[in-house]
Amino acid sequence: MTKWFAHIYFFKPEPDRINAVIPDHGDYWEKLPIAQFLGGPFTDHSGGLMVFQAADMDEAADIVEHDPFVREGLIESRLLKEWAIT
């Protein structure tokens, strides 16, 4: 059974580097073998939110750790939480 997770993240103040990585970030999420996800940037471009399905917290953490924004060190702060949809 899959569970839902929310990854909320805020960028470091490096807009040029962030803009350069946006295509890789999108490609990464599009190519993941996960059932469903939703995500996008905050309107002030300070960060974003990804909501996705994974088997457990370990799998969710692994997915997030391989996100290009995380790999490139562009995240200033973030939170990964299991989300109970009611």
PDB file of N, CA, C and O in Angstrom:
ATOM      1  N   MET A   1       0.841  -1.190   0.000  1.00  0.00           N
ATOM      2  CA  MET A   1       0.000   0.000   0.000  1.00  0.00           C
ATOM      3  C   MET A   1       0.880   1.246   0.000  1.00  0.00           C
ATOM      4  O   MET A   1       1.808   1.352   0.802  1.00  0.00           O
ATOM      5  N   THR A   2       0.602   2.157  -0.869  1.00  0.00           N
ATOM      6  CA  THR A   2       1.384   3.391  -0.912  1.00  0.00           C
ATOM      7  C   THR A   2       0.793   4.428   0.030  1.00  0.00           C
ATOM      8  O   THR A   2      -0.398   4.419   0.342  1.00  0.00           O
ATOM      9  N   LYS A   3       1.660   5.310   0.464  1.00  0.00           N
ATOM     10  CA  LYS A   3       1.269   6.407   1.342  1.00  0.00           C
ATOM     11  C   LYS A   3       1.593   7.713   0.631  1.00  0.00           C
ATOM     12  O   LYS A   3       2.380   7.734  -0.316  1.00  0.00           O
ATOM     13  N   TRP A   4       0.991   8.788   1.085  1.00  0.00           N
ATOM     14  CA  TRP A   4       1.262  10.109   0.529  1.00  0.00           C
ATOM     15  C   TRP A   4       2.289  10.835   1.391  1.00  0.00           C
ATOM     16  O   TRP A   4       2.293  10.707   2.615  1.00  0.00           O
ATOM     17  N   PHE A   5       3.161  11.599   0.732  1.00  0.00           N
ATOM     18  CA  PHE A   5       4.185  12.391   1.417  1.00  0.00           C
ATOM     19  C   PHE A   5       4.201  13.800   0.838  1.00  0.00           C
ATOM     20  O   PHE A   5       3.902  14.010  -0.338  1.00  0.00           O
ATOM     21  N   ALA A   6       4.552  14.748   1.675  1.00  0.00           N
ATOM     22  CA  ALA A   6       4.691  16.138   1.247  1.00  0.00           C
ATOM     23  C   ALA A   6       6.126  16.572   1.510  1.00  0.00           C
ATOM     24  O   ALA A   6       6.644  16.410   2.615  1.00  0.00           O
ATOM     25  N   HIS A   7       6.753  17.118   0.491  1.00  0.00           N
ATOM     26  CA  HIS A   7       8.101  17.670   0.610  1.00  0.00           C
ATOM     27  C   HIS A   7       7.988  19.178   0.367  1.00  0.00           C
ATOM     28  O   HIS A   7       7.708  19.626  -0.745  1.00  0.00           O
ATOM     29  N   ILE A   8       8.211  19.933   1.422  1.00  0.00           N
ATOM     30  CA  ILE A   8       8.163  21.392   1.359  1.00  0.00           C
ATOM     31  C   ILE A   8       9.601  21.877   1.454  1.00  0.00           C
ATOM     32  O   ILE A   8      10.332  21.486   2.364  1.00  0.00           O
ATOM     33  N   TYR A   9      10.009  22.726   0.517  1.00  0.00           N
ATOM     34  CA  TYR A   9      11.411  23.149   0.510  1.00  0.00           C
ATOM     35  C   TYR A   9      11.527  24.628   0.167  1.00  0.00           C
ATOM     36  O   TYR A   9      10.687  25.202  -0.525  1.00  0.00           O
ATOM     37  N   PHE A  10      12.603  25.220   0.680  1.00  0.00           N
ATOM     38  CA  PHE A  10      12.905  26.630   0.436  1.00  0.00           C
ATOM     39  C   PHE A  10      14.321  26.740  -0.092  1.00  0.00           C
ATOM     40  O   PHE A  10      15.247  26.113   0.422  1.00  0.00           O
ATOM     41  N   PHE A  11      14.472  27.556  -1.134  1.00  0.00           N
ATOM     42  CA  PHE A  11      15.756  27.697  -1.818  1.00  0.00           C
ATOM     43  C   PHE A  11      16.737  28.602  -1.090  1.00  0.00           C
ATOM     44  O   PHE A  11      16.363  29.483  -0.314  1.00  0.00           O
ATOM     45  N   LYS A  12      18.000  28.347  -1.373  1.00  0.00           N
ATOM     46  CA  LYS A  12      19.044  29.307  -1.043  1.00  0.00           C
ATOM     47  C   LYS A  12      18.892  30.477  -2.026  1.00  0.00           C
ATOM     48  O   LYS A  12      18.309  30.293  -3.094  1.00  0.00           O
ATOM     49  N   PRO A  13      19.392  31.655  -1.702  1.00  0.00           N
ATOM     50  CA  PRO A  13      19.240  32.804  -2.608  1.00  0.00           C
ATOM     51  C   PRO A  13      20.235  32.734  -3.780  1.00  0.00           C
ATOM     52  O   PRO A  13      21.170  33.530  -3.868  1.00  0.00           O
ATOM     53  N   GLU A  14      20.011  31.769  -4.669  1.00  0.00           N
ATOM     54  CA  GLU A  14      20.880  31.575  -5.827  1.00  0.00           C
ATOM     55  C   GLU A  14      20.023  31.379  -7.077  1.00  0.00           C
ATOM     56  O   GLU A  14      20.020  30.293  -7.657  1.00  0.00           O
ATOM     57  N   PRO A  15      19.294  32.420  -7.501  1.00  0.00           N
ATOM     58  CA  PRO A  15      18.319  32.243  -8.589  1.00  0.00           C
ATOM     59  C   PRO A  15      18.924  31.750  -9.906  1.00  0.00           C
ATOM     60  O   PRO A  15      18.275  30.977 -10.611  1.00  0.00           O
ATOM     61  N   ASP A  16      20.118  32.158 -10.255  1.00  0.00           N
ATOM     62  CA  ASP A  16      20.702  31.702 -11.519  1.00  0.00           C
ATOM     63  C   ASP A  16      20.955  30.194 -11.494  1.00  0.00           C
ATOM     64  O   ASP A  16      20.658  29.496 -12.463  1.00  0.00           O
ATOM     65  N   ARG A  17      21.497  29.703 -10.401  1.00  0.00           N
ATOM     66  CA  ARG A  17      21.741  28.258 -10.272  1.00  0.00           C
ATOM     67  C   ARG A  17      20.418  27.493 -10.230  1.00  0.00           C
ATOM     68  O   ARG A  17      20.289  26.433 -10.842  1.00  0.00           O
ATOM     69  N   ILE A  18      19.443  28.031  -9.510  1.00  0.00           N
ATOM     70  CA  ILE A  18      18.133  27.373  -9.421  1.00  0.00           C
ATOM     71  C   ILE A  18      17.502  27.282 -10.805  1.00  0.00           C
ATOM     72  O   ILE A  18      17.025  26.218 -11.198  1.00  0.00           O
ATOM     73  N   ASN A  19      17.494  28.379 -11.539  1.00  0.00           N
ATOM     74  CA  ASN A  19      16.904  28.387 -12.884  1.00  0.00           C
ATOM     75  C   ASN A  19      17.591  27.388 -13.803  1.00  0.00           C
ATOM     76  O   ASN A  19      16.944  26.784 -14.659  1.00  0.00           O
ATOM     77  N   ALA A  20      18.891  27.211 -13.635  1.00  0.00           N
ATOM     78  CA  ALA A  20      19.626  26.266 -14.473  1.00  0.00           C
ATOM     79  C   ALA A  20      19.233  24.814 -14.176  1.00  0.00           C
ATOM     80  O   ALA A  20      19.322  23.959 -15.057  1.00  0.00           O
ATOM     81  N   VAL A  21      18.805  24.535 -12.958  1.00  0.00           N
ATOM     82  CA  VAL A  21      18.485  23.164 -12.546  1.00  0.00           C
ATOM     83  C   VAL A  21      17.000  22.819 -12.714  1.00  0.00           C
ATOM     84  O   VAL A  21      16.636  21.645 -12.652  1.00  0.00           O
ATOM     85  N   ILE A  22      16.147  23.809 -12.922  1.00  0.00           N
ATOM     86  CA  ILE A  22      14.701  23.555 -13.051  1.00  0.00           C
ATOM     87  C   ILE A  22      14.384  22.471 -14.088  1.00  0.00           C
ATOM     88  O   ILE A  22      13.580  21.590 -13.784  1.00  0.00           O
ATOM     89  N   PRO A  23      14.967  22.483 -15.291  1.00  0.00           N
ATOM     90  CA  PRO A  23      14.639  21.413 -16.248  1.00  0.00           C
ATOM     91  C   PRO A  23      14.995  20.014 -15.727  1.00  0.00           C
ATOM     92  O   PRO A  23      14.232  19.069 -15.926  1.00  0.00           O
ATOM     93  N   ASP A  24      16.144  19.878 -15.064  1.00  0.00           N
ATOM     94  CA  ASP A  24      16.534  18.576 -14.512  1.00  0.00           C
ATOM     95  C   ASP A  24      15.577  18.132 -13.408  1.00  0.00           C
ATOM     96  O   ASP A  24      15.235  16.954 -13.308  1.00  0.00           O
ATOM     97  N   HIS A  25      15.152  19.080 -12.588  1.00  0.00           N
ATOM     98  CA  HIS A  25      14.184  18.793 -11.520  1.00  0.00           C
ATOM     99  C   HIS A  25      12.882  18.253 -12.119  1.00  0.00           C
ATOM    100  O   HIS A  25      12.359  17.236 -11.664  1.00  0.00           O
ATOM    101  N   GLY A  26      12.369  18.936 -13.138  1.00  0.00           N
ATOM    102  CA  GLY A  26      11.134  18.481 -13.791  1.00  0.00           C
ATOM    103  C   GLY A  26      11.283  17.112 -14.427  1.00  0.00           C
ATOM    104  O   GLY A  26      10.415  16.253 -14.278  1.00  0.00           O
ATOM    105  N   ASP A  27      12.390  16.909 -15.142  1.00  0.00           N
ATOM    106  CA  ASP A  27      12.638  15.608 -15.771  1.00  0.00           C
ATOM    107  C   ASP A  27      12.724  14.496 -14.730  1.00  0.00           C
ATOM    108  O   ASP A  27      12.193  13.404 -14.933  1.00  0.00           O
ATOM    109  N   TYR A  28      13.394  14.780 -13.619  1.00  0.00           N
ATOM    110  CA  TYR A  28      13.546  13.789 -12.558  1.00  0.00           C
ATOM    111  C   TYR A  28      12.171  13.304 -12.078  1.00  0.00           C
ATOM    112  O   TYR A  28      11.923  12.100 -12.022  1.00  0.00           O
ATOM    113  N   TRP A  29      11.287  14.237 -11.734  1.00  0.00           N
ATOM    114  CA  TRP A  29       9.979  13.856 -11.211  1.00  0.00           C
ATOM    115  C   TRP A  29       9.113  13.177 -12.268  1.00  0.00           C
ATOM    116  O   TRP A  29       8.365  12.254 -11.946  1.00  0.00           O
ATOM    117  N   GLU A  30       9.200  13.616 -13.518  1.00  0.00           N
ATOM    118  CA  GLU A  30       8.410  13.013 -14.598  1.00  0.00           C
ATOM    119  C   GLU A  30       8.827  11.563 -14.849  1.00  0.00           C
ATOM    120  O   GLU A  30       7.990  10.742 -15.225  1.00  0.00           O
ATOM    121  N   LYS A  31      10.088  11.240 -14.649  1.00  0.00           N
ATOM    122  CA  LYS A  31      10.605   9.902 -14.967  1.00  0.00           C
ATOM    123  C   LYS A  31      10.579   8.938 -13.789  1.00  0.00           C
ATOM    124  O   LYS A  31      10.903   7.762 -13.951  1.00  0.00           O
ATOM    125  N   LEU A  32      10.203   9.413 -12.610  1.00  0.00           N
ATOM    126  CA  LEU A  32      10.142   8.524 -11.452  1.00  0.00           C
ATOM    127  C   LEU A  32       9.064   7.453 -11.643  1.00  0.00           C
ATOM    128  O   LEU A  32       7.989   7.738 -12.170  1.00  0.00           O
ATOM    129  N   PRO A  33       9.355   6.224 -11.212  1.00  0.00           N
ATOM    130  CA  PRO A  33       8.335   5.170 -11.314  1.00  0.00           C
ATOM    131  C   PRO A  33       7.388   5.194 -10.104  1.00  0.00           C
ATOM    132  O   PRO A  33       7.278   4.216  -9.365  1.00  0.00           O
ATOM    133  N   ILE A  34       6.713   6.327  -9.925  1.00  0.00           N
ATOM    134  CA  ILE A  34       5.746   6.442  -8.828  1.00  0.00           C
ATOM    135  C   ILE A  34       4.365   6.661  -9.428  1.00  0.00           C
ATOM    136  O   ILE A  34       4.211   7.195 -10.526  1.00  0.00           O
ATOM    137  N   ALA A  35       3.366   6.227  -8.661  1.00  0.00           N
ATOM    138  CA  ALA A  35       1.992   6.252  -9.177  1.00  0.00           C
ATOM    139  C   ALA A  35       1.496   7.667  -9.438  1.00  0.00           C
ATOM    140  O   ALA A  35       0.943   7.944 -10.503  1.00  0.00           O
ATOM    141  N   GLN A  36       1.689   8.563  -8.475  1.00  0.00           N
ATOM    142  CA  GLN A  36       1.147   9.909  -8.621  1.00  0.00           C
ATOM    143  C   GLN A  36       2.024  10.918  -7.898  1.00  0.00           C
ATOM    144  O   GLN A  36       2.659  10.609  -6.890  1.00  0.00           O
ATOM    145  N   PHE A  37       2.043  12.130  -8.435  1.00  0.00           N
ATOM    146  CA  PHE A  37       2.659  13.251  -7.736  1.00  0.00           C
ATOM    147  C   PHE A  37       2.068  14.549  -8.256  1.00  0.00           C
ATOM    148  O   PHE A  37       1.595  14.629  -9.389  1.00  0.00           O
ATOM    149  N   LEU A  38       2.105  15.550  -7.415  1.00  0.00           N
ATOM    150  CA  LEU A  38       1.737  16.924  -7.775  1.00  0.00           C
ATOM    151  C   LEU A  38       2.824  17.809  -7.207  1.00  0.00           C
ATOM    152  O   LEU A  38       3.402  17.498  -6.165  1.00  0.00           O
ATOM    153  N   GLY A  39       3.102  18.887  -7.869  1.00  0.00           N
ATOM    154  CA  GLY A  39       4.105  19.777  -7.314  1.00  0.00           C
ATOM    155  C   GLY A  39       4.256  21.037  -8.122  1.00  0.00           C
ATOM    156  O   GLY A  39       3.740  21.169  -9.232  1.00  0.00           O
ATOM    157  N   GLY A  40       4.984  21.964  -7.523  1.00  0.00           N
ATOM    158  CA  GLY A  40       5.269  23.203  -8.214  1.00  0.00           C
ATOM    159  C   GLY A  40       5.851  24.231  -7.267  1.00  0.00           C
ATOM    160  O   GLY A  40       5.931  24.025  -6.056  1.00  0.00           O
ATOM    161  N   PRO A  41       6.256  25.348  -7.857  1.00  0.00           N
ATOM    162  CA  PRO A  41       6.890  26.401  -7.057  1.00  0.00           C
ATOM    163  C   PRO A  41       5.859  27.259  -6.326  1.00  0.00           C
ATOM    164  O   PRO A  41       4.696  27.338  -6.722  1.00  0.00           O
ATOM    165  N   PHE A  42       6.310  27.890  -5.267  1.00  0.00           N
ATOM    166  CA  PHE A  42       5.504  28.923  -4.624  1.00  0.00           C
ATOM    167  C   PHE A  42       5.524  30.145  -5.539  1.00  0.00           C
ATOM    168  O   PHE A  42       6.497  30.353  -6.264  1.00  0.00           O
ATOM    169  N   THR A  43       4.480  30.946  -5.518  1.00  0.00           N
ATOM    170  CA  THR A  43       4.387  32.083  -6.437  1.00  0.00           C
ATOM    171  C   THR A  43       5.473  33.124  -6.204  1.00  0.00           C
ATOM    172  O   THR A  43       5.783  33.897  -7.111  1.00  0.00           O
ATOM    173  N   ASP A  44       6.061  33.163  -5.004  1.00  0.00           N
ATOM    174  CA  ASP A  44       7.157  34.103  -4.763  1.00  0.00           C
ATOM    175  C   ASP A  44       8.521  33.512  -5.111  1.00  0.00           C
ATOM    176  O   ASP A  44       9.551  34.151  -4.900  1.00  0.00           O
ATOM    177  N   HIS A  45       8.523  32.284  -5.647  1.00  0.00           N
ATOM    178  CA  HIS A  45       9.738  31.583  -6.091  1.00  0.00           C
ATOM    179  C   HIS A  45      10.741  31.325  -4.967  1.00  0.00           C
ATOM    180  O   HIS A  45      11.936  31.172  -5.217  1.00  0.00           O
ATOM    181  N   SER A  46      10.249  31.279  -3.733  1.00  0.00           N
ATOM    182  CA  SER A  46      11.134  31.013  -2.593  1.00  0.00           C
ATOM    183  C   SER A  46      11.386  29.522  -2.398  1.00  0.00           C
ATOM    184  O   SER A  46      12.280  29.140  -1.642  1.00  0.00           O
ATOM    185  N   GLY A  47      10.621  28.691  -3.060  1.00  0.00           N
ATOM    186  CA  GLY A  47      10.740  27.240  -2.910  1.00  0.00           C
ATOM    187  C   GLY A  47       9.563  26.571  -3.565  1.00  0.00           C
ATOM    188  O   GLY A  47       8.987  27.097  -4.517  1.00  0.00           O
ATOM    189  N   GLY A  48       9.200  25.400  -3.053  1.00  0.00           N
ATOM    190  CA  GLY A  48       8.101  24.687  -3.661  1.00  0.00           C
ATOM    191  C   GLY A  48       7.579  23.569  -2.787  1.00  0.00           C
ATOM    192  O   GLY A  48       8.014  23.380  -1.652  1.00  0.00           O
ATOM    193  N   LEU A  49       6.630  22.832  -3.349  1.00  0.00           N
ATOM    194  CA  LEU A  49       5.974  21.738  -2.659  1.00  0.00           C
ATOM    195  C   LEU A  49       5.809  20.587  -3.638  1.00  0.00           C
ATOM    196  O   LEU A  49       5.344  20.773  -4.762  1.00  0.00           O
ATOM    197  N   MET A  50       6.194  19.399  -3.200  1.00  0.00           N
ATOM    198  CA  MET A  50       5.943  18.180  -3.964  1.00  0.00           C
ATOM    199  C   MET A  50       5.110  17.269  -3.075  1.00  0.00           C
ATOM    200  O   MET A  50       5.456  17.043  -1.916  1.00  0.00           O
ATOM    201  N   VAL A  51       4.020  16.748  -3.611  1.00  0.00           N
ATOM    202  CA  VAL A  51       3.180  15.777  -2.923  1.00  0.00           C
ATOM    203  C   VAL A  51       3.206  14.526  -3.797  1.00  0.00           C
ATOM    204  O   VAL A  51       2.904  14.579  -4.989  1.00  0.00           O
ATOM    205  N   PHE A  52       3.573  13.395  -3.178  1.00  0.00           N
ATOM    206  CA  PHE A  52       3.788  12.191  -3.984  1.00  0.00           C
ATOM    207  C   PHE A  52       3.525  10.940  -3.167  1.00  0.00           C
ATOM    208  O   PHE A  52       3.407  10.988  -1.943  1.00  0.00           O
ATOM    209  N   GLN A  53       3.435   9.826  -3.864  1.00  0.00           N
ATOM    210  CA  GLN A  53       3.214   8.540  -3.225  1.00  0.00           C
ATOM    211  C   GLN A  53       4.511   7.750  -3.143  1.00  0.00           C
ATOM    212  O   GLN A  53       5.339   7.788  -4.053  1.00  0.00           O
ATOM    213  N   ALA A  54       4.672   7.031  -2.030  1.00  0.00           N
ATOM    214  CA  ALA A  54       5.801   6.128  -1.833  1.00  0.00           C
ATOM    215  C   ALA A  54       5.354   5.035  -0.865  1.00  0.00           C
ATOM    216  O   ALA A  54       4.339   5.180  -0.183  1.00  0.00           O
ATOM    217  N   ALA A  55       6.104   3.954  -0.809  1.00  0.00           N
ATOM    218  CA  ALA A  55       5.744   2.831   0.058  1.00  0.00           C
ATOM    219  C   ALA A  55       5.879   3.175   1.533  1.00  0.00           C
ATOM    220  O   ALA A  55       5.065   2.750   2.353  1.00  0.00           O
ATOM    221  N   ASP A  56       6.921   3.953   1.872  1.00  0.00           N
ATOM    222  CA  ASP A  56       7.182   4.284   3.267  1.00  0.00           C
ATOM    223  C   ASP A  56       8.107   5.503   3.327  1.00  0.00           C
ATOM    224  O   ASP A  56       8.515   6.032   2.293  1.00  0.00           O
ATOM    225  N   MET A  57       8.429   5.936   4.534  1.00  0.00           N
ATOM    226  CA  MET A  57       9.262   7.128   4.717  1.00  0.00           C
ATOM    227  C   MET A  57      10.662   6.932   4.132  1.00  0.00           C
ATOM    228  O   MET A  57      11.236   7.875   3.586  1.00  0.00           O
ATOM    229  N   ASP A  58      11.214   5.731   4.236  1.00  0.00           N
ATOM    230  CA  ASP A  58      12.547   5.488   3.672  1.00  0.00           C
ATOM    231  C   ASP A  58      12.553   5.699   2.158  1.00  0.00           C
ATOM    232  O   ASP A  58      13.461   6.334   1.621  1.00  0.00           O
ATOM    233  N   GLU A  59      11.545   5.170   1.475  1.00  0.00           N
ATOM    234  CA  GLU A  59      11.467   5.352   0.025  1.00  0.00           C
ATOM    235  C   GLU A  59      11.239   6.828  -0.312  1.00  0.00           C
ATOM    236  O   GLU A  59      11.845   7.350  -1.248  1.00  0.00           O
ATOM    237  N   ALA A  60      10.377   7.494   0.437  1.00  0.00           N
ATOM    238  CA  ALA A  60      10.121   8.915   0.198  1.00  0.00           C
ATOM    239  C   ALA A  60      11.395   9.733   0.382  1.00  0.00           C
ATOM    240  O   ALA A  60      11.689  10.612  -0.428  1.00  0.00           O
ATOM    241  N   ALA A  61      12.145   9.454   1.431  1.00  0.00           N
ATOM    242  CA  ALA A  61      13.398  10.175   1.684  1.00  0.00           C
ATOM    243  C   ALA A  61      14.404   9.935   0.570  1.00  0.00           C
ATOM    244  O   ALA A  61      15.122  10.854   0.175  1.00  0.00           O
ATOM    245  N   ASP A  62      14.465   8.712   0.060  1.00  0.00           N
ATOM    246  CA  ASP A  62      15.378   8.398  -1.039  1.00  0.00           C
ATOM    247  C   ASP A  62      14.991   9.168  -2.299  1.00  0.00           C
ATOM    248  O   ASP A  62      15.856   9.681  -3.008  1.00  0.00           O
ATOM    249  N   ILE A  63      13.706   9.247  -2.572  1.00  0.00           N
ATOM    250  CA  ILE A  63      13.229  10.004  -3.741  1.00  0.00           C
ATOM    251  C   ILE A  63      13.651  11.465  -3.619  1.00  0.00           C
ATOM    252  O   ILE A  63      14.177  12.046  -4.568  1.00  0.00           O
ATOM    253  N   VAL A  64      13.423  12.047  -2.466  1.00  0.00           N
ATOM    254  CA  VAL A  64      13.747  13.456  -2.252  1.00  0.00           C
ATOM    255  C   VAL A  64      15.263  13.697  -2.322  1.00  0.00           C
ATOM    256  O   VAL A  64      15.703  14.700  -2.884  1.00  0.00           O
ATOM    257  N   GLU A  65      16.049  12.795  -1.762  1.00  0.00           N
ATOM    258  CA  GLU A  65      17.510  12.969  -1.749  1.00  0.00           C
ATOM    259  C   GLU A  65      18.103  13.004  -3.153  1.00  0.00           C
ATOM    260  O   GLU A  65      19.163  13.595  -3.366  1.00  0.00           O
ATOM    261  N   HIS A  66      17.430  12.379  -4.106  1.00  0.00           N
ATOM    262  CA  HIS A  66      17.932  12.352  -5.478  1.00  0.00           C
ATOM    263  C   HIS A  66      17.372  13.470  -6.356  1.00  0.00           C
ATOM    264  O   HIS A  66      17.735  13.574  -7.528  1.00  0.00           O
ATOM    265  N   ASP A  67      16.502  14.296  -5.807  1.00  0.00           N
ATOM    266  CA  ASP A  67      15.982  15.451  -6.550  1.00  0.00           C
ATOM    267  C   ASP A  67      17.175  16.354  -6.902  1.00  0.00           C
ATOM    268  O   ASP A  67      18.008  16.630  -6.039  1.00  0.00           O
ATOM    269  N   PRO A  68      17.267  16.811  -8.145  1.00  0.00           N
ATOM    270  CA  PRO A  68      18.387  17.675  -8.529  1.00  0.00           C
ATOM    271  C   PRO A  68      18.548  18.928  -7.667  1.00  0.00           C
ATOM    272  O   PRO A  68      19.677  19.367  -7.448  1.00  0.00           O
ATOM    273  N   PHE A  69      17.470  19.510  -7.179  1.00  0.00           N
ATOM    274  CA  PHE A  69      17.611  20.672  -6.287  1.00  0.00           C
ATOM    275  C   PHE A  69      18.377  20.298  -5.021  1.00  0.00           C
ATOM    276  O   PHE A  69      19.203  21.074  -4.539  1.00  0.00           O
ATOM    277  N   VAL A  70      18.105  19.117  -4.487  1.00  0.00           N
ATOM    278  CA  VAL A  70      18.801  18.655  -3.283  1.00  0.00           C
ATOM    279  C   VAL A  70      20.236  18.283  -3.627  1.00  0.00           C
ATOM    280  O   VAL A  70      21.169  18.703  -2.942  1.00  0.00           O
ATOM    281  N   ARG A  71      20.417  17.500  -4.679  1.00  0.00           N
ATOM    282  CA  ARG A  71      21.771  17.066  -5.083  1.00  0.00           C
ATOM    283  C   ARG A  71      22.693  18.244  -5.361  1.00  0.00           C
ATOM    284  O   ARG A  71      23.885  18.182  -5.059  1.00  0.00           O
ATOM    285  N   GLU A  72      22.157  19.311  -5.929  1.00  0.00           N
ATOM    286  CA  GLU A  72      22.976  20.476  -6.275  1.00  0.00           C
ATOM    287  C   GLU A  72      23.159  21.445  -5.109  1.00  0.00           C
ATOM    288  O   GLU A  72      23.794  22.487  -5.270  1.00  0.00           O
ATOM    289  N   GLY A  73      22.613  21.117  -3.941  1.00  0.00           N
ATOM    290  CA  GLY A  73      22.797  21.947  -2.754  1.00  0.00           C
ATOM    291  C   GLY A  73      22.067  23.274  -2.811  1.00  0.00           C
ATOM    292  O   GLY A  73      22.548  24.267  -2.264  1.00  0.00           O
ATOM    293  N   LEU A  74      20.915  23.311  -3.462  1.00  0.00           N
ATOM    294  CA  LEU A  74      20.168  24.553  -3.634  1.00  0.00           C
ATOM    295  C   LEU A  74      19.087  24.776  -2.579  1.00  0.00           C
ATOM    296  O   LEU A  74      18.431  25.818  -2.571  1.00  0.00           O
ATOM    297  N   ILE A  75      18.902  23.804  -1.694  1.00  0.00           N
ATOM    298  CA  ILE A  75      17.845  23.886  -0.693  1.00  0.00           C
ATOM    299  C   ILE A  75      18.411  24.426   0.617  1.00  0.00           C
ATOM    300  O   ILE A  75      19.380  23.897   1.161  1.00  0.00           O
ATOM    301  N   GLU A  76      17.784  25.491   1.109  1.00  0.00           N
ATOM    302  CA  GLU A  76      18.193  26.074   2.389  1.00  0.00           C
ATOM    303  C   GLU A  76      17.536  25.354   3.561  1.00  0.00           C
ATOM    304  O   GLU A  76      18.181  25.099   4.578  1.00  0.00           O
ATOM    305  N   SER A  77      16.252  25.025   3.418  1.00  0.00           N
ATOM    306  CA  SER A  77      15.552  24.264   4.446  1.00  0.00           C
ATOM    307  C   SER A  77      14.447  23.455   3.787  1.00  0.00           C
ATOM    308  O   SER A  77      13.945  23.805   2.719  1.00  0.00           O
ATOM    309  N   ARG A  78      14.078  22.355   4.455  1.00  0.00           N
ATOM    310  CA  ARG A  78      13.055  21.490   3.877  1.00  0.00           C
ATOM    311  C   ARG A  78      12.429  20.633   4.955  1.00  0.00           C
ATOM    312  O   ARG A  78      12.963  20.479   6.053  1.00  0.00           O
ATOM    313  N   LEU A  79      11.280  20.079   4.606  1.00  0.00           N
ATOM    314  CA  LEU A  79      10.540  19.227   5.514  1.00  0.00           C
ATOM    315  C   LEU A  79       9.889  18.126   4.687  1.00  0.00           C
ATOM    316  O   LEU A  79       9.274  18.403   3.658  1.00  0.00           O
ATOM    317  N   LEU A  80      10.021  16.896   5.128  1.00  0.00           N
ATOM    318  CA  LEU A  80       9.368  15.755   4.489  1.00  0.00           C
ATOM    319  C   LEU A  80       8.458  15.116   5.537  1.00  0.00           C
ATOM    320  O   LEU A  80       8.916  14.692   6.597  1.00  0.00           O
ATOM    321  N   LYS A  81       7.175  15.054   5.226  1.00  0.00           N
ATOM    322  CA  LYS A  81       6.192  14.526   6.178  1.00  0.00           C
ATOM    323  C   LYS A  81       5.247  13.558   5.464  1.00  0.00           C
ATOM    324  O   LYS A  81       4.884  13.764   4.306  1.00  0.00           O
ATOM    325  N   GLU A  82       4.856  12.498   6.180  1.00  0.00           N
ATOM    326  CA  GLU A  82       3.789  11.653   5.672  1.00  0.00           C
ATOM    327  C   GLU A  82       2.483  12.440   5.818  1.00  0.00           C
ATOM    328  O   GLU A  82       2.263  13.127   6.816  1.00  0.00           O
ATOM    329  N   TRP A  83       1.630  12.326   4.811  1.00  0.00           N
ATOM    330  CA  TRP A  83       0.414  13.117   4.761  1.00  0.00           C
ATOM    331  C   TRP A  83      -0.794  12.173   4.742  1.00  0.00           C
ATOM    332  O   TRP A  83      -0.902  11.313   3.868  1.00  0.00           O
ATOM    333  N   ALA A  84      -1.683  12.337   5.692  1.00  0.00           N
ATOM    334  CA  ALA A  84      -2.909  11.531   5.752  1.00  0.00           C
ATOM    335  C   ALA A  84      -4.033  12.320   5.096  1.00  0.00           C
ATOM    336  O   ALA A  84      -4.549  13.276   5.676  1.00  0.00           O
ATOM    337  N   ILE A  85      -4.405  11.927   3.910  1.00  0.00           N
ATOM    338  CA  ILE A  85      -5.493  12.602   3.206  1.00  0.00           C
ATOM    339  C   ILE A  85      -6.808  12.131   3.815  1.00  0.00           C
ATOM    340  O   ILE A  85      -7.057  10.932   3.941  1.00  0.00           O
ATOM    341  N   THR A  86      -7.640  13.091   4.188  1.00  0.00           N
ATOM    342  CA  THR A  86      -8.926  12.733   4.796  1.00  0.00           C
ATOM    343  C   THR A  86     -10.076  13.214   3.939  1.00  0.00           C
ATOM    344  O   THR A  86     -11.237  13.004   4.291  1.00  0.00           O
TER     345      THR A  86
END
